[in-house]
């Protein structure tokens, strides 16, 4: 025979279990094991992204990374507004490695004092494409050395992103000039 206090205890335990299930956060994003910064620097076309307000309407976007003598990197974001025929514009930022044992976790700053995580969660062995994640999975960028990626490569990227908890339906391809 259950007592009233044991029934209340069981009910409370059940409610706590249910609450913990609904508030569970996804596992942290897993970055790649190692990034060779000398191979990573250079130009990366933004092939696809989960856009945020400052990226909306931008086309022909490209990230340019260059190592600096102070150990940081110049991070230049090049873009055109609304049309591939629009004038080329740029935003200048700075990036630095946050996790020096892997070089796969950076911080990027375009406006002081705002610093945002830059997590390299997928990387081609030949450094021809890369995927940048954001901890809450509300942002992501698929970067490519060329303005296009073949369909099979992109499908594989999407599958791996989904395995990391991304809703890949949110990704939008960025119009690029064919070179």
FIPA-107868 format. One record per atom (N, C-alpha, C): residue number from 1; residue in one letter; atom name; x, y, z. Coordinates in steps of 0.2 Angstrom, whole numbers, plus 5000, padded with zeros to 4 digits. Layout:
BEGIN
  num  residu  atome    px    py    pz
  NUM       A     CA     X     Y     Z
...
// end
This chain:
BEGIN
  num  residu  atome    px    py    pz
    1       X      N  5004  4994  5000
    1       X     CA  5000  5000  5000
    1       X      C  5004  5006  5000
    2       X      N  5003  5011  4995
    2       X     CA  5007  5017  4995
    2       X      C  5005  5022  4999
    3       X      N  5009  5025  5002
    3       X     CA  5007  5031  5007
    3       X      C  5007  5037  5002
    4       X      N  5003  5042  5005
    4       X     CA  5002  5048  5001
    4       X      C  5009  5052  5000
    5       X      N  5014  5051  5004
    5       X     CA  5020  5055  5003
    5       X      C  5024  5051  4998
    6       X      N  5024  5044  4998
    6       X     CA  5028  5040  4992
    6       X      C  5025  5042  4986
    7       X      N  5018  5043  4985
    7       X     CA  5015  5044  4979
    7       X      C  5017  5051  4976
    8       X      N  5017  5056  4981
    8       X     CA  5019  5063  4979
    8       X      C  5027  5063  4977
    9       X      N  5031  5059  4981
    9       X     CA  5038  5058  4979
    9       X      C  5039  5055  4972
   10       X      N  5035  5050  4970
   10       X     CA  5035  5047  4964
   10       X      C  5033  5052  4958
   11       X      N  5027  5056  4960
   11       X     CA  5025  5060  4955
   11       X      C  5030  5066  4954
   12       X      N  5033  5068  4959
   12       X     CA  5038  5073  4959
   12       X      C  5044  5071  4955
   13       X      N  5047  5065  4956
   13       X     CA  5052  5062  4952
   13       X      C  5050  5061  4945
   14       X      N  5044  5059  4943
   14       X     CA  5042  5059  4936
   14       X      C  5042  5065  4933
   15       X      N  5040  5071  4936
   15       X     CA  5040  5077  4933
   15       X      C  5047  5080  4932
   16       X      N  5051  5079  4937
   16       X     CA  5058  5081  4936
   16       X      C  5061  5077  4930
   17       X      N  5060  5071  4929
   17       X     CA  5063  5067  4924
   17       X      C  5060  5070  4917
   18       X      N  5054  5071  4917
   18       X     CA  5051  5074  4911
   18       X      C  5054  5081  4909
   19       X      N  5054  5085  4914
   19       X     CA  5057  5092  4913
   19       X      C  5064  5091  4911
   20       X      N  5068  5087  4913
   20       X     CA  5075  5086  4911
   20       X      C  5076  5084  4904
   21       X      N  5071  5080  4902
   21       X     CA  5071  5077  4895
   21       X      C  5069  5083  4890
   22       X      N  5065  5087  4892
   22       X     CA  5063  5093  4888
   22       X      C  5068  5098  4887
   23       X      N  5072  5099  4893
   23       X     CA  5077  5104  4893
   23       X      C  5084  5102  4891
   24       X      N  5085  5096  4889
   24       X     CA  5091  5093  4887
   24       X      C  5094  5097  4881
   25       X      N  5100  5099  4882
   25       X     CA  5104  5102  4876
   25       X      C  5107  5097  4872
   26       X      N  5108  5098  4866
   26       X     CA  5111  5093  4862
   26       X      C  5119  5093  4864
   27       X      N  5122  5088  4862
   27       X     CA  5129  5087  4864
   27       X      C  5133  5093  4860
   28       X      N  5139  5095  4863
   28       X     CA  5143  5100  4860
   28       X      C  5145  5098  4853
   29       X      N  5145  5103  4848
   29       X     CA  5148  5101  4842
   29       X      C  5155  5098  4842
   30       X      N  5156  5093  4838
   30       X     CA  5163  5090  4838
   30       X      C  5167  5094  4832
   31       X      N  5172  5096  4834
   31       X     CA  5177  5099  4829
   31       X      C  5181  5094  4826
   32       X      N  5184  5096  4820
   32       X     CA  5189  5091  4817
   32       X      C  5195  5090  4822
   33       X      N  5199  5084  4821
   33       X     CA  5204  5083  4826
   33       X      C  5210  5088  4825
   34       X      N  5211  5091  4819
   34       X     CA  5217  5095  4818
   34       X      C  5216  5099  4811
   35       X      N  5218  5105  4812
   35       X     CA  5218  5110  4806
   35       X      C  5225  5113  4805
   36       X      N  5228  5112  4799
   36       X     CA  5234  5115  4797
   36       X      C  5233  5122  4795
   37       X      N  5234  5127  4799
   37       X     CA  5232  5134  4798
   37       X      C  5235  5137  4791
   38       X      N  5241  5134  4789
   38       X     CA  5245  5137  4783
   38       X      C  5241  5134  4777
   39       X      N  5238  5128  4778
   39       X     CA  5234  5126  4772
   39       X      C  5227  5129  4772
   40       X      N  5224  5131  4778
   40       X     CA  5217  5133  4779
   40       X      C  5217  5141  4776
   41       X      N  5222  5145  4777
   41       X     CA  5221  5152  4775
   41       X      C  5220  5152  4768
   42       X      N  5218  5158  4766
   42       X     CA  5216  5159  4759
   42       X      C  5209  5161  4758
   43       X      N  5207  5160  4752
   43       X     CA  5200  5162  4750
   43       X      C  5195  5156  4751
   44       X      N  5189  5157  4753
   44       X     CA  5184  5152  4754
   44       X      C  5177  5155  4752
   45       X      N  5174  5152  4746
   45       X     CA  5168  5155  4744
   45       X      C  5163  5152  4749
   46       X      N  5158  5156  4751
   46       X     CA  5152  5153  4755
   46       X      C  5147  5150  4750
   47       X      N  5147  5143  4750
   47       X     CA  5143  5140  4746
   47       X      C  5136  5139  4748
   48       X      N  5135  5138  4755
   48       X     CA  5129  5138  4758
   48       X      C  5129  5140  4765
   49       X      N  5124  5143  4768
   49       X     CA  5124  5145  4775
   49       X      C  5117  5145  4778
   50       X      N  5117  5145  4785
   50       X     CA  5110  5147  4788
   50       X      C  5111  5154  4789
   51       X      N  5108  5158  4785
   51       X     CA  5109  5165  4786
   51       X      C  5106  5169  4792
   52       X      N  5109  5174  4794
   52       X     CA  5107  5178  4799
   52       X      C  5106  5185  4796
   53       X      N  5103  5190  4800
   53       X     CA  5101  5196  4798
   53       X      C  5106  5200  4794
   54       X      N  5113  5200  4796
   54       X     CA  5118  5204  4792
   54       X      C  5120  5200  4786
   55       X      N  5118  5194  4785
   55       X     CA  5120  5191  4778
   55       X      C  5114  5191  4773
   56       X      N  5108  5192  4775
   56       X     CA  5103  5192  4771
   56       X      C  5104  5197  4765
   57       X      N  5102  5194  4759
   57       X     CA  5103  5199  4753
   57       X      C  5110  5199  4750
   58       X      N  5115  5196  4754
   58       X     CA  5122  5196  4751
   58       X      C  5123  5190  4747
   59       X      N  5126  5191  4741
   59       X     CA  5128  5186  4736
   59       X      C  5135  5187  4734
   60       X      N  5138  5181  4731
   60       X     CA  5145  5181  4729
   60       X      C  5149  5182  4735
   61       X      N  5147  5179  4741
   61       X     CA  5151  5180  4747
   61       X      C  5157  5176  4747
   62       X      N  5162  5178  4751
   62       X     CA  5169  5175  4751
   62       X      C  5172  5177  4758
   63       X      N  5175  5172  4761
   63       X     CA  5179  5173  4767
   63       X      C  5186  5173  4765
   64       X      N  5190  5178  4767
   64       X     CA  5197  5178  4766
   64       X      C  5201  5178  4772
   65       X      N  5206  5173  4774
   65       X     CA  5209  5173  4780
   65       X      C  5217  5173  4778
   66       X      N  5220  5177  4782
   66       X     CA  5228  5178  4781
   66       X      C  5231  5178  4788
   67       X      N  5236  5174  4789
   67       X     CA  5240  5174  4795
   67       X      C  5244  5181  4796
   68       X      N  5244  5183  4802
   68       X     CA  5247  5189  4804
   68       X      C  5253  5188  4808
   69       X      N  5258  5192  4809
   69       X     CA  5264  5191  4813
   69       X      C  5262  5190  4820
   70       X      N  5257  5193  4823
   70       X     CA  5255  5193  4830
   70       X      C  5252  5186  4831
   71       X      N  5251  5182  4827
   71       X     CA  5248  5175  4828
   71       X      C  5240  5175  4827
   72       X      N  5237  5181  4825
   72       X     CA  5230  5181  4824
   72       X      C  5229  5181  4816
   73       X      N  5223  5181  4814
   73       X     CA  5222  5181  4807
   73       X      C  5218  5187  4805
   74       X      N  5219  5190  4799
   74       X     CA  5214  5194  4796
   74       X      C  5209  5190  4793
   75       X      N  5202  5193  4794
   75       X     CA  5197  5189  4792
   75       X      C  5193  5194  4788
   76       X      N  5193  5194  4781
   76       X     CA  5189  5199  4777
   76       X      C  5183  5195  4774
   77       X      N  5177  5198  4775
   77       X     CA  5171  5195  4772
   77       X      C  5170  5200  4766
   78       X      N  5170  5197  4760
   78       X     CA  5168  5200  4754
   78       X      C  5161  5198  4751
   79       X      N  5158  5203  4749
   79       X     CA  5151  5202  4747
   79       X      C  5148  5207  4742
   80       X      N  5143  5205  4739
   80       X     CA  5139  5210  4734
   80       X      C  5132  5210  4737
   81       X      N  5129  5216  4737
   81       X     CA  5122  5216  4739
   81       X      C  5117  5215  4734
   82       X      N  5113  5210  4734
   82       X     CA  5107  5208  4730
   82       X      C  5108  5206  4723
   83       X      N  5114  5207  4720
   83       X     CA  5115  5205  4713
   83       X      C  5123  5204  4713
   84       X      N  5124  5199  4708
   84       X     CA  5131  5198  4707
   84       X      C  5135  5203  4703
   85       X      N  5131  5208  4700
   85       X     CA  5133  5213  4697
   85       X      C  5134  5220  4701
   86       X      N  5132  5219  4707
   86       X     CA  5133  5225  4712
   86       X      C  5140  5226  4714
   87       X      N  5142  5232  4716
   87       X     CA  5149  5233  4718
   87       X      C  5151  5228  4724
   88       X      N  5158  5226  4724
   88       X     CA  5160  5222  4729
   88       X      C  5162  5226  4735
   89       X      N  5159  5224  4741
   89       X     CA  5160  5227  4747
   89       X      C  5164  5222  4752
   90       X      N  5167  5225  4757
   90       X     CA  5170  5220  4762
   90       X      C  5169  5223  4769
   91       X      N  5169  5218  4774
   91       X     CA  5170  5219  4781
   91       X      C  5176  5216  4783
   92       X      N  5180  5220  4787
   92       X     CA  5186  5218  4790
   92       X      C  5186  5216  4797
   93       X      N  5188  5210  4799
   93       X     CA  5188  5207  4805
   93       X      C  5194  5204  4807
   94       X      N  5195  5201  4813
   94       X     CA  5201  5198  4815
   94       X      C  5198  5191  4818
   95       X      N  5202  5186  4817
   95       X     CA  5201  5179  4820
   95       X      C  5207  5177  4824
   96       X      N  5206  5172  4829
   96       X     CA  5212  5169  4832
   96       X      C  5210  5162  4834
   97       X      N  5215  5158  4835
   97       X     CA  5214  5151  4837
   97       X      C  5212  5151  4845
   98       X      N  5207  5148  4846
   98       X     CA  5205  5148  4853
   98       X      C  5207  5141  4856
   99       X      N  5207  5136  4852
   99       X     CA  5210  5129  4855
   99       X      C  5216  5128  4851
  100       X      N  5222  5129  4854
  100       X     CA  5228  5128  4850
  100       X      C  5230  5121  4849
  101       X      N  5227  5116  4853
  101       X     CA  5229  5109  4852
  101       X      C  5226  5106  4845
  102       X      N  5221  5109  4843
  102       X     CA  5218  5107  4837
  102       X      C  5218  5112  4831
  103       X      N  5218  5118  4833
  103       X     CA  5217  5124  4828
  103       X      C  5210  5124  4825
  104       X      N  5205  5120  4828
  104       X     CA  5199  5119  4825
  104       X      C  5193  5124  4828
  105       X      N  5195  5127  4833
  105       X     CA  5191  5132  4837
  105       X      C  5194  5139  4837
  106       X      N  5190  5143  4834
  106       X     CA  5193  5150  4834
  106       X      C  5188  5155  4837
  107       X      N  5190  5161  4838
  107       X     CA  5185  5166  4839
  107       X      C  5186  5172  4834
  108       X      N  5180  5175  4832
  108       X     CA  5180  5180  4826
  108       X      C  5177  5186  4829
  109       X      N  5180  5192  4827
  109       X     CA  5177  5198  4829
  109       X      C  5177  5203  4823
  110       X      N  5171  5205  4822
  110       X     CA  5171  5210  4817
  110       X      C  5169  5217  4820
  111       X      N  5166  5217  4826
  111       X     CA  5164  5223  4830
  111       X      C  5166  5222  4837
  112       X      N  5170  5226  4840
  112       X     CA  5172  5226  4846
  112       X      C  5166  5228  4851
  113       X      N  5164  5224  4856
  113       X     CA  5168  5219  4859
  113       X      C  5165  5212  4858
  114       X      N  5161  5211  4852
  114       X     CA  5158  5205  4851
  114       X      C  5163  5200  4848
  115       X      N  5164  5194  4851
  115       X     CA  5168  5189  4849
  115       X      C  5163  5183  4848
  116       X      N  5164  5180  4842
  116       X     CA  5159  5174  4841
  116       X      C  5163  5167  4840
  117       X      N  5161  5162  4842
  117       X     CA  5164  5155  4841
  117       X      C  5164  5154  4833
  118       X      N  5169  5151  4831
  118       X     CA  5170  5148  4824
  118       X      C  5173  5141  4825
  119       X      N  5168  5136  4824
  119       X     CA  5170  5129  4825
  119       X      C  5171  5125  4818
  120       X      N  5177  5123  4817
  120       X     CA  5177  5119  4811
  120       X      C  5175  5112  4812
  121       X      N  5169  5110  4810
  121       X     CA  5166  5104  4811
  121       X      C  5167  5099  4806
  122       X      N  5169  5101  4800
  122       X     CA  5170  5096  4795
  122       X      C  5175  5099  4790
  123       X      N  5180  5095  4787
  123       X     CA  5185  5098  4783
  123       X      C  5188  5093  4778
  124       X      N  5188  5095  4772
  124       X     CA  5190  5090  4767
  124       X      C  5198  5089  4768
  125       X      N  5200  5083  4767
  125       X     CA  5207  5081  4768
  125       X      C  5212  5085  4764
  126       X      N  5209  5087  4758
  126       X     CA  5213  5092  4754
  126       X      C  5212  5099  4754
  127       X      N  5208  5101  4759
  127       X     CA  5206  5108  4761
  127       X      C  5203  5111  4755
  128       X      N  5198  5107  4752
  128       X     CA  5194  5110  4746
  128       X      C  5187  5113  4749
  129       X      N  5185  5110  4754
  129       X     CA  5179  5113  4757
  129       X      C  5179  5112  4765
  130       X      N  5175  5116  4768
  130       X     CA  5175  5116  4776
  130       X      C  5168  5118  4778
  131       X      N  5167  5116  4784
  131       X     CA  5160  5117  4787
  131       X      C  5161  5121  4794
  132       X      N  5158  5126  4795
  132       X     CA  5159  5130  4801
  132       X      C  5153  5130  4805
  133       X      N  5153  5128  4811
  133       X     CA  5147  5127  4815
  133       X      C  5147  5132  4821
  134       X      N  5141  5133  4824
  134       X     CA  5140  5138  4829
  134       X      C  5137  5134  4835
  135       X      N  5139  5135  4841
  135       X     CA  5137  5130  4846
  135       X      C  5129  5129  4847
  136       X      N  5125  5134  4846
  136       X     CA  5118  5132  4846
  136       X      C  5115  5130  4840
  137       X      N  5119  5129  4835
  137       X     CA  5117  5126  4828
  137       X      C  5112  5130  4825
  138       X      N  5111  5137  4826
  138       X     CA  5107  5141  4823
  138       X      C  5111  5145  4817
  139       X      N  5117  5144  4817
  139       X     CA  5121  5146  4811
  139       X      C  5126  5141  4809
  140       X      N  5127  5141  4802
  140       X     CA  5132  5137  4799
  140       X      C  5134  5140  4793
  141       X      N  5140  5138  4790
  141       X     CA  5143  5140  4784
  141       X      C  5146  5134  4781
  142       X      N  5145  5133  4774
  142       X     CA  5148  5128  4770
  142       X      C  5153  5132  4766
  143       X      N  5159  5131  4766
  143       X     CA  5164  5135  4763
  143       X      C  5167  5130  4757
  144       X      N  5169  5133  4752
  144       X     CA  5172  5129  4747
  144       X      C  5178  5134  4743
  145       X      N  5183  5131  4741
  145       X     CA  5188  5134  4738
  145       X      C  5186  5137  4731
  146       X      N  5181  5133  4728
  146       X     CA  5178  5135  4721
  146       X      C  5171  5137  4723
  147       X      N  5168  5141  4718
  147       X     CA  5161  5144  4719
  147       X      C  5156  5138  4719
  148       X      N  5158  5132  4717
  148       X     CA  5153  5127  4717
  148       X      C  5155  5121  4720
  149       X      N  5151  5117  4723
  149       X     CA  5153  5110  4725
  149       X      C  5149  5105  4722
  150       X      N  5151  5099  4720
  150       X     CA  5148  5094  4717
  150       X      C  5142  5091  4722
  151       X      N  5137  5089  4719
  151       X     CA  5131  5087  4722
  151       X      C  5132  5081  4727
  152       X      N  5137  5076  4726
  152       X     CA  5138  5071  4730
  152       X      C  5142  5073  4736
  153       X      N  5147  5078  4735
  153       X     CA  5150  5081  4741
  153       X      C  5146  5084  4746
  154       X      N  5141  5088  4743
  154       X     CA  5137  5092  4747
  154       X      C  5132  5088  4751
  155       X      N  5130  5082  4748
  155       X     CA  5125  5078  4751
  155       X      C  5129  5075  4757
  156       X      N  5135  5073  4756
  156       X     CA  5139  5070  4762
  156       X      C  5140  5075  4767
  157       X      N  5141  5081  4766
  157       X     CA  5142  5087  4771
  157       X      C  5135  5087  4774
  158       X      N  5130  5087  4771
  158       X     CA  5123  5088  4774
  158       X      C  5122  5082  4779
  159       X      N  5124  5076  4777
  159       X     CA  5123  5070  4781
  159       X      C  5127  5071  4788
  160       X      N  5133  5073  4787
  160       X     CA  5137  5074  4793
  160       X      C  5135  5079  4797
  161       X      N  5132  5085  4794
  161       X     CA  5129  5090  4798
  161       X      C  5123  5088  4802
  162       X      N  5119  5084  4799
  162       X     CA  5113  5081  4802
  162       X      C  5115  5077  4808
  163       X      N  5120  5073  4807
  163       X     CA  5123  5069  4813
  163       X      C  5125  5073  4819
  164       X      N  5127  5079  4818
  164       X     CA  5129  5083  4823
  164       X      C  5123  5087  4826
  165       X      N  5117  5086  4823
  165       X     CA  5111  5089  4826
  165       X      C  5109  5095  4822
  166       X      N  5111  5097  4816
  166       X     CA  5109  5102  4812
  166       X      C  5103  5100  4809
  167       X      N  5098  5105  4808
  167       X     CA  5092  5105  4804
  167       X      C  5095  5108  4797
  168       X      N  5097  5103  4793
  168       X     CA  5100  5105  4786
  168       X      C  5095  5108  4781
  169       X      N  5089  5108  4783
  169       X     CA  5084  5111  4779
  169       X      C  5084  5119  4779
  170       X      N  5088  5121  4784
  170       X     CA  5089  5128  4785
  170       X      C  5094  5131  4781
  171       X      N  5098  5127  4778
  171       X     CA  5104  5129  4774
  171       X      C  5101  5132  4767
  172       X      N  5104  5138  4765
  172       X     CA  5103  5141  4759
  172       X      C  5109  5142  4755
  173       X      N  5109  5140  4749
  173       X     CA  5115  5141  4744
  173       X      C  5115  5148  4743
  174       X      N  5121  5150  4742
  174       X     CA  5123  5157  4741
  174       X      C  5125  5158  4734
  175       X      N  5121  5162  4730
  175       X     CA  5123  5163  4723
  175       X      C  5130  5166  4722
  176       X      N  5134  5162  4718
  176       X     CA  5141  5164  4717
  176       X      C  5142  5165  4709
  177       X      N  5147  5169  4707
  177       X     CA  5149  5170  4700
  177       X      C  5153  5163  4698
  178       X      N  5151  5161  4693
  178       X     CA  5155  5155  4690
  178       X      C  5162  5158  4688
  179       X      N  5167  5154  4690
  179       X     CA  5174  5157  4688
  179       X      C  5177  5153  4682
// end
